Amino acid sequence: MDFSQEELFDACDRLVHGLLDRAGVTQPPVDALRVADDHLGIPVEVVEPEEDDPDAPPRRRRPAAGIVLNPHMTDEQRQAVAAQAIALLLLPDLLRKLDIVPGSESKQAATHFRGLLAARVLVPTRMLRTALRQHKYDVPALHSQFRTARMEAVALRLLDLDSPCVIAVVDDGVVAVRKGNGPPADRKLTAAEQQCHDRVRALELPERVRTGGWTADGWPVPNRRFRRVLLRAVPDEV
């Protein structure tokens, strides 16, 4: 594929910005369900799970061409499903912008592209840059602006910006996700991240630790089934 990451991100940003502009969405939070239903005409259906398990997949009484929701889903989960449906609709336009014939892309590429689009639907890049002027990199404050997205999703969007950083999600002391927008990041926390994590987990409050050439900010993530800590680390030499 003959395009750079910057060109890919720019194409995604332009498509999402154009869609939201036409839908009259000029500031966060983005209601993806409203955009999908009212603006794009994507049908939305709520289907009871087949079993008495709120996490069971929705039972489809007939083939569904739109958005199928479980009545037990949280608002964030419903918004994420709607954003994925919008991304699927935008995918052919994105492929054409990248000079890829729709249908010729690999399954892996299609999944990656849809993920980039869906993330931008709920946390559009232009709106995020505007929010950063007021809230800097305070993830909970940013999440208060983009509250239709999960707090973790807001943090991970920071990786698509120019400022080098590493984002980690730690569940009950186990690193579930750790990604950076510079050199590849493995799942081993730096000393700053580990100390910050331990303080956040002990106090259930935001913390900052600077040591070993890194500065790490950490926040507890509320309303999860486990104790989740979110970390953003920046190398001091930047």
C-alpha positions as CSV (number, residue, x, y, z in Angstrom):
1,M,0.0,0.0,0.0
2,D,1.6,3.2,-1.2
3,F,0.8,5.7,1.4
4,S,2.2,6.9,4.7
5,Q,0.7,6.8,8.1
6,E,0.3,10.5,8.0
7,E,-1.6,10.3,4.8
8,L,-3.8,7.5,6.2
9,F,-4.6,9.6,9.3
10,D,-5.3,12.7,7.3
11,A,-7.7,10.8,5.0
12,C,-9.6,9.4,8.0
13,D,-9.7,12.8,9.7
14,R,-11.1,14.5,6.5
15,L,-13.8,11.9,6.0
16,V,-15.0,12.0,9.6
17,H,-14.8,15.8,9.7
18,G,-16.9,16.1,6.5
19,L,-19.5,13.7,7.8
20,L,-19.9,15.4,11.2
21,D,-20.0,18.8,9.5
22,R,-22.8,17.7,7.3
23,A,-24.6,16.2,10.3
24,G,-24.3,19.5,12.2
25,V,-22.0,18.2,14.9
26,T,-19.6,21.1,15.7
27,Q,-18.5,20.3,19.3
28,P,-18.2,17.2,21.6
29,P,-19.7,15.0,22.7
30,V,-20.5,13.2,19.5
31,D,-23.7,11.2,19.6
32,A,-22.9,8.5,17.1
33,L,-26.3,6.9,17.4
34,R,-28.0,10.1,16.4
35,V,-25.6,10.6,13.5
36,A,-26.1,7.0,12.3
37,D,-29.9,7.0,12.7
38,D,-31.0,10.6,11.8
39,H,-28.3,11.6,9.4
40,L,-27.2,8.4,7.7
41,G,-30.4,6.4,8.0
42,I,-28.8,3.4,9.5
43,P,-31.6,1.4,11.2
44,V,-31.1,0.8,15.0
45,E,-32.7,-2.3,16.6
46,V,-32.6,-3.3,20.3
47,V,-32.7,-7.1,20.7
48,E,-33.0,-9.1,23.9
49,P,-30.1,-11.5,24.6
50,E,-31.0,-15.1,23.9
51,E,-30.0,-16.1,27.5
52,D,-30.4,-14.4,30.9
53,D,-26.9,-13.2,30.5
54,P,-26.5,-9.4,30.0
55,D,-23.1,-10.1,28.3
56,A,-24.5,-12.6,25.8
57,P,-24.6,-11.4,22.2
58,P,-27.9,-10.0,20.9
59,R,-30.3,-12.5,19.4
60,R,-31.1,-11.6,15.8
61,R,-34.6,-12.5,14.9
62,R,-33.8,-11.8,11.3
63,P,-30.8,-10.7,9.4
64,A,-29.9,-7.1,10.5
65,A,-28.5,-4.6,8.1
66,G,-28.1,-1.9,10.7
67,I,-27.1,-1.4,14.3
68,V,-28.2,-4.2,16.7
69,L,-28.1,-3.3,20.4
70,N,-28.4,-5.3,23.6
71,P,-30.7,-3.5,26.1
72,H,-28.2,-4.2,28.8
73,M,-25.4,-2.3,27.0
74,T,-24.0,0.8,28.7
75,D,-24.3,4.1,26.8
76,E,-20.6,3.9,26.0
77,Q,-21.0,0.4,24.5
78,R,-24.0,1.6,22.4
79,Q,-22.0,4.5,21.1
80,A,-19.1,2.3,20.2
81,V,-21.3,0.0,18.2
82,A,-22.8,3.0,16.3
83,A,-19.3,4.3,15.6
84,Q,-18.3,1.0,14.1
85,A,-21.4,1.0,11.9
86,I,-20.5,4.5,10.7
87,A,-16.9,3.4,10.1
88,L,-18.1,0.5,8.0
89,L,-20.2,2.9,5.8
90,L,-17.2,5.3,5.4
91,L,-14.7,2.5,4.6
92,P,-15.3,2.4,0.8
93,D,-14.7,6.2,0.5
94,L,-11.5,5.8,2.6
95,L,-10.2,3.0,0.4
96,R,-10.8,5.1,-2.8
97,K,-8.9,8.0,-1.2
98,L,-6.0,5.7,-0.7
99,D,-6.2,4.4,-4.3
100,I,-7.4,0.9,-3.1
101,V,-10.2,-0.8,-4.9
102,P,-12.9,-1.5,-2.4
103,G,-13.1,-5.2,-1.8
104,S,-9.5,-5.8,-2.7
105,E,-8.2,-5.0,0.8
106,S,-7.2,-7.7,3.2
107,K,-9.4,-8.5,6.2
108,Q,-6.7,-7.2,8.5
109,A,-6.4,-3.9,6.7
110,A,-10.1,-3.4,6.6
111,T,-10.3,-4.0,10.4
112,H,-7.5,-1.6,11.0
113,F,-9.1,1.1,8.8
114,R,-12.5,0.7,10.5
115,G,-10.9,1.0,13.9
116,L,-9.2,4.3,12.9
117,L,-12.5,5.7,11.6
118,A,-14.6,4.6,14.5
119,A,-12.2,6.1,17.0
120,R,-12.3,9.4,15.2
121,V,-16.1,9.4,15.0
122,L,-16.4,9.6,18.8
123,V,-13.1,11.6,19.4
124,P,-12.6,13.7,16.2
125,T,-9.1,15.0,15.8
126,R,-10.0,18.7,15.3
127,M,-12.2,18.7,18.3
128,L,-9.5,16.8,20.3
129,R,-6.9,19.4,19.4
130,T,-9.3,22.2,20.5
131,A,-10.0,20.4,23.8
132,L,-6.2,20.0,24.5
133,R,-5.8,23.8,24.6
134,Q,-8.0,23.9,27.7
135,H,-7.4,20.5,29.4
136,K,-3.8,19.7,28.2
137,Y,-3.3,16.0,28.6
138,D,-5.6,15.5,31.6
139,V,-7.4,12.4,30.4
140,P,-10.4,12.6,32.8
141,A,-11.0,16.2,31.8
142,L,-10.8,15.3,28.1
143,H,-13.2,12.4,28.8
144,S,-15.7,14.8,30.3
145,Q,-15.7,16.5,26.9
146,F,-15.8,13.3,24.8
147,R,-18.1,11.4,27.2
148,T,-19.7,9.2,24.6
149,A,-16.4,7.4,24.2
150,R,-14.7,5.3,26.8
151,M,-12.1,7.0,28.9
152,E,-9.5,4.5,27.6
153,A,-10.5,5.3,24.0
154,V,-9.9,9.0,24.6
155,A,-6.5,8.3,26.0
156,L,-5.5,6.0,23.1
157,R,-6.5,8.8,20.6
158,L,-3.6,10.8,22.0
159,L,-1.3,8.4,20.3
160,D,-2.4,9.7,16.9
161,L,-1.1,13.2,17.7
162,D,2.4,14.7,17.4
163,S,3.4,14.7,21.0
164,P,5.4,11.5,21.8
165,C,3.8,9.4,24.6
166,V,3.0,5.9,25.8
167,I,-0.5,4.9,26.9
168,A,-0.9,1.9,29.2
169,V,-4.1,0.2,30.6
170,V,-3.4,-1.9,33.7
171,D,-6.1,-4.2,35.1
172,D,-5.7,-5.5,38.6
173,G,-2.0,-5.0,38.3
174,V,-1.6,-6.7,34.9
175,V,-0.7,-4.6,31.9
176,A,-3.5,-5.2,29.4
177,V,-2.5,-2.6,26.8
178,R,0.7,-0.5,26.4
179,K,1.2,1.4,23.1
180,G,3.4,4.3,22.1
181,N,3.6,6.6,19.1
182,G,7.4,6.4,18.9
183,P,9.6,3.3,19.2
184,P,7.6,0.0,19.7
185,A,6.4,-0.3,23.3
186,D,6.2,-3.7,25.0
187,R,4.1,-4.5,28.1
188,K,6.9,-3.8,30.6
189,L,6.2,-0.6,32.5
190,T,9.0,1.9,33.2
191,A,9.9,2.7,36.8
192,A,7.9,5.9,36.5
193,E,4.8,4.1,35.2
194,Q,5.0,1.4,37.8
195,Q,5.4,3.8,40.7
196,C,2.6,5.9,39.4
197,H,0.4,2.9,39.0
198,D,1.0,1.7,42.5
199,R,0.2,5.1,44.0
200,V,-3.0,5.4,41.9
201,R,-4.1,2.0,42.9
202,A,-3.4,2.6,46.6
203,L,-5.0,6.0,46.8
204,E,-7.7,5.8,44.0
205,L,-6.6,9.3,43.0
206,P,-4.7,10.9,40.1
207,E,-0.9,10.8,40.5
208,R,2.2,12.0,38.8
209,V,5.7,10.4,39.1
210,R,8.9,11.6,37.5
211,T,11.9,9.2,37.6
212,G,14.3,7.4,35.3
213,G,14.0,9.8,32.4
214,W,10.1,9.5,32.3
215,T,7.2,11.4,33.6
216,A,4.0,9.3,34.2
217,D,0.5,10.5,34.9
218,G,-2.0,8.0,36.1
219,W,-5.8,7.9,36.8
220,P,-8.2,5.4,38.2
221,V,-10.9,4.4,35.7
222,P,-14.3,4.2,37.3
223,N,-17.2,1.9,36.7
224,R,-15.2,-1.2,35.7
225,R,-15.5,-4.7,37.0
226,F,-11.9,-4.7,38.0
227,R,-9.4,-2.1,39.3
228,R,-8.2,-0.4,36.2
229,V,-5.5,2.2,36.1
230,L,-4.8,4.4,33.0
231,L,-1.3,5.7,32.5
232,R,0.3,8.3,30.1
233,A,4.1,8.5,30.1
234,V,6.3,10.9,28.3
235,P,10.1,10.8,28.0
236,D,11.7,13.7,29.7
237,E,14.1,14.5,26.8
238,V,11.2,15.5,24.5
